[in-house]
Amino acid sequence: MRRLPVNTVPTWLASGHNRTPLILLHGMGSTASVWLPQLDAFGPSRQVIAWTMPGYGQSPILPALSWSNLAAALANMLDTLSINKAHILGHSIGGMVAQEFYHHFPCRVASLILSSTSAGFGSADPEWKETFLRQRTEPLSQFESFAQAAPVLLDHFLGPGTSPAMRNLATLSARAIERERYIDYMRLLVTFDRKTELGNITVPTLLLAGELDDQAPPKGMQRMANRLPNASLHQFLQTKHMANLESPDAFNRVVTDFLASICTSTCRNAA
């Protein structure tokens, strides 16, 4: 695929070293800092990199916003960090970027962890898409900035059991997002469709769903898991859309166990 200019490398936060790196791709209304509980948890045992999506915060805007360019931007970031192969954990729209990256660079993916996401967004009906976009973007006009809108939006994504500290982290993570960039990504979101390629994903894949998530419902993620050759699904009880903040200890434990199982399997096969 066509490479992007070097000045389009996204910014990132990093923790740890050694072992196959874990790359963290955040959702629509977040930046890299939303992964601080995971950077702290996984850093002692491996290298962990959390990107800030192109156009958010200090990450350069892409020449054209497209799924293939997002995959290329991720490849540029890995090249800059001298990372040839990694475990990719993508949440929500980040899970779509992870699937797109695998489509273009399968040999660079050790495993996939797809959190509260889908292989195709909503309906293919253009009228449905326009209605969805209108419902999601028009409420933003009452706020002077996306930072002001974030606490209201987060009520739809975080369960009532989320700790004040994690809710505050989610709010702070959204402050670096410009409203126009958020809307750009919303328009891109409704174009994603990799359902027919699910059977081509052969690496170990873990799907993570929240029991109460109405953005990426567990039933939809189960259907997705059923079409993947090497996948398992874990459901977090009493959790909405952001399990990494709502139940960080449980989230980190499930991811750790999954990565350990891959290591165990690889070592056994090598023996």
Summary of the structure (lengths in Angstrom):
residues: 271
radius of gyration: 17.4
end to end distance: 36.4
largest distance: 61.3
contacts: 931
relative contact order: 0.15
helix: 49%
strand: 14%
